[in-house]
Amino acid sequence: MTSERNRPLKVQVKARKGRTLAQKLWLERQLNDPYVAQAKRDGWRSRAAYKLIELDDRFKLMKPGARVVDLGAAPGGWSQVAAKRIGAEGGRGRLVAIDLLDMPPIPGVDILHLDFLDHSAPDKLKALLGGPADLVLSDMAANATGHRKTDHLRIMGLAETAAQFAREVLVPGGAFLCKVLRGGTEGDLLNDLKRDFAKVKHVKPSASRADSAELYVLAMGFRQVGEG
């Protein structure tokens, strides 16, 4: 057990003109988050990389040579992990990262600057992948307003849209992993996905902050429309 003497001191952020209390608290949380520090040491672009690593270790979502889509990929932590796991860095598999934001290159990753809601996105994506996807990932979150119900509804709207996109690009048997927030409607998405996937569940990796409403919905065994 760590002694009081050896325990790292908690970083406290000083109040600054123009910085809101919410911004101050967020910055303090980042500076004191062990996953943030570890991500810097390990070369990951975000602490979210550890969430995907844990979930892939548990559910074996990414096989060497797989075709993977990362929606809303910036800053690229999940794309980094996926590229390593499918072997894209060595020319195995294909990984397309989609985002409107600019993102520095990642070895083995095709970055598509496109709104995934664009009607042409599925066809452009499959052309880059060389076929339908084995896995669609989404760690997207709308900009937080600070109002819990509003933030919940906004991220659930993104999740529902991502799920519909996944239905358009997944190969039969494929999987979909997407961030959601607890708030009352997350069960509706789960039930909706059960019509098209053999197994659907909520999962919460240990790298998710304990006080966060964040969850992930995992849907495996995609059934195309008309199957079942």
C-alpha positions in Angstrom: 0.0 0.0 0.0 1.3 3.5 -0.9 2.4 5.5 2.2 1.2 9.0 2.8 4.8 10.1 2.2 5.2 8.5 -1.2 1.7 9.2 -2.5 1.8 11.8 -5.3 0.6 15.3 -4.3 -2.7 16.3 -5.8 -2.4 19.0 -8.4 -4.6 22.0 -7.7 -5.4 24.5 -10.5 -5.5 28.1 -9.5 -8.4 30.2 -10.4 -7.7 32.3 -13.5 -9.7 35.1 -15.1 -11.8 33.8 -17.9 -11.7 30.2 -16.7 -15.0 28.8 -15.4 -15.3 26.6 -12.4 -16.2 23.7 -14.7 -13.0 24.2 -16.7 -11.0 24.5 -13.5 -12.4 21.2 -12.2 -11.9 19.4 -15.6 -8.3 20.6 -15.7 -7.6 19.4 -12.2 -9.2 16.0 -13.0 -7.0 15.6 -16.1 -3.8 16.6 -14.2 -4.6 14.1 -11.4 -5.8 11.2 -13.7 -3.3 8.3 -13.7 -4.6 7.1 -17.1 -3.8 10.5 -18.6 -0.2 10.3 -17.3 0.2 6.7 -18.4 -1.1 7.5 -21.9 1.6 10.1 -22.3 4.2 7.6 -21.3 2.9 4.9 -23.6 2.5 7.1 -26.6 -1.3 7.0 -26.8 -3.1 10.1 -28.0 -5.8 9.8 -25.3 -6.6 8.0 -22.1 -9.5 6.4 -24.0 -7.0 4.0 -25.6 -7.1 1.9 -22.4 -10.8 1.5 -22.6 -10.6 0.0 -26.0 -7.6 -2.2 -25.0 -9.6 -3.6 -22.0 -12.7 -4.2 -24.0 -10.8 -5.9 -26.8 -9.0 -8.1 -24.3 -12.3 -9.2 -22.9 -14.4 -9.6 -26.0 -11.8 -10.2 -28.8 -13.3 -7.7 -31.2 -10.3 -7.0 -33.4 -8.7 -9.9 -35.2 -5.6 -9.7 -37.4 -6.5 -8.7 -40.9 -9.9 -7.2 -39.9 -11.6 -4.2 -41.5 -12.4 -1.6 -38.9 -14.1 1.8 -38.9 -13.4 4.5 -36.2 -16.2 7.1 -36.2 -15.3 10.5 -34.8 -11.8 9.3 -34.4 -9.9 12.5 -33.4 -7.5 12.7 -31.6 -6.8 9.1 -32.6 -6.3 7.0 -29.5 -8.7 4.3 -30.5 -7.3 4.3 -34.1 -3.8 3.8 -32.7 -5.0 0.8 -30.7 -7.0 -0.7 -33.5 -4.2 -0.3 -36.0 -1.9 -2.3 -33.8 -4.5 -5.0 -33.0 -5.5 -5.8 -36.6 -1.9 -5.5 -37.9 -2.6 -2.4 -40.1 0.8 -1.0 -39.4 2.3 -4.0 -41.1 -0.1 -4.0 -44.1 -2.7 -6.4 -42.6 -6.3 -5.4 -42.4 -7.7 -2.0 -43.1 -8.7 0.8 -40.8 -10.5 3.9 -41.8 -10.8 6.8 -39.3 -13.6 9.3 -40.0 -13.7 12.8 -38.5 -14.4 16.3 -39.6 -11.4 17.5 -37.5 -7.8 17.3 -38.7 -5.8 14.5 -37.2 -2.1 13.8 -37.5 -1.3 10.6 -39.6 -1.3 7.2 -37.9 0.7 4.4 -39.6 -1.7 2.0 -41.4 -4.7 4.2 -40.9 -6.7 5.9 -43.8 -8.1 9.2 -42.4 -11.3 10.3 -44.1 -12.2 13.9 -43.5 -16.0 13.5 -43.9 -19.2 13.9 -42.0 -20.3 10.3 -41.5 -23.9 11.5 -41.8 -23.2 12.4 -45.4 -25.3 10.1 -47.7 -22.1 9.2 -49.7 -20.1 8.2 -46.5 -21.0 4.4 -46.5 -20.0 3.9 -50.1 -16.8 6.0 -49.7 -15.9 4.0 -46.6 -16.4 0.6 -48.2 -14.4 1.6 -51.2 -11.5 2.5 -48.9 -11.9 -0.7 -46.8 -12.2 -2.9 -49.8 -15.5 -4.2 -48.7 -17.9 -4.1 -45.7 -16.5 -3.6 -42.1 -16.0 -6.3 -39.5 -16.2 -3.7 -36.7 -17.5 -0.2 -36.2 -16.2 1.8 -33.3 -17.6 5.1 -31.9 -16.2 7.0 -28.9 -18.0 10.2 -30.0 -19.4 12.6 -27.5 -21.2 15.9 -28.2 -19.7 19.0 -26.6 -20.9 19.0 -23.0 -23.4 21.7 -21.9 -23.2 20.8 -18.2 -26.9 20.0 -18.2 -27.1 16.2 -17.5 -30.3 15.5 -19.4 -29.3 17.6 -22.4 -25.9 16.0 -22.6 -27.5 12.5 -22.3 -29.9 13.2 -25.2 -27.2 14.6 -27.4 -24.9 11.7 -27.0 -27.7 9.2 -27.4 -28.6 10.9 -30.7 -25.1 10.5 -31.9 -25.1 6.8 -30.8 -28.3 6.1 -32.6 -27.0 7.6 -35.8 -23.7 5.7 -35.4 -25.7 2.5 -35.0 -27.6 3.1 -38.2 -24.4 3.8 -40.0 -23.0 0.5 -38.7 -26.0 -1.4 -40.1 -25.2 0.1 -43.5 -21.5 -0.9 -43.5 -21.1 -4.1 -41.4 -20.5 -7.5 -42.7 -22.8 -10.3 -41.4 -21.5 -11.3 -38.0 -19.8 -7.9 -37.5 -19.7 -5.9 -34.3 -20.5 -2.4 -33.1 -19.0 -0.6 -30.0 -20.3 2.8 -29.1 -20.2 5.2 -26.2 -23.4 6.2 -24.4 -24.4 8.0 -21.2 -26.8 6.8 -18.5 -29.8 9.0 -18.3 -32.9 7.1 -19.1 -33.0 6.4 -22.8 -29.9 4.2 -23.2 -32.0 1.1 -22.8 -34.0 2.0 -25.9 -30.9 1.8 -28.1 -30.1 -1.5 -26.5 -33.5 -2.9 -27.4 -33.3 -1.5 -30.9 -30.0 -3.1 -31.6 -31.3 -6.5 -30.3 -33.3 -6.8 -33.5 -30.2 -6.8 -35.7 -27.5 -8.3 -33.5 -27.3 -11.7 -31.8 -25.7 -10.3 -28.6 -26.1 -6.8 -27.1 -25.0 -5.5 -23.7 -23.7 -2.5 -21.8 -20.1 -2.6 -20.6 -18.1 -0.2 -18.5 -14.3 -0.5 -18.7 -12.2 0.2 -15.6 -10.5 3.1 -17.4 -13.9 4.9 -17.4 -14.0 7.3 -14.5 -16.0 5.8 -11.6 -18.1 9.0 -11.2 -18.9 9.2 -14.9 -22.3 8.2 -16.4 -20.3 6.8 -19.3 -21.1 3.3 -20.6 -20.4 1.5 -23.9 -23.0 -0.5 -25.8 -21.5 -3.6 -27.4 -23.5 -5.3 -30.2 -22.0 -8.5 -31.7 -23.2 -10.9 -34.4 -24.8 -8.5 -36.9 -27.7 -9.9 -38.8 -28.5 -8.1 -42.1 -32.0 -6.9 -42.7 -34.2 -9.9 -43.7 -32.1 -12.4 -41.6 -33.2 -14.1 -38.4 
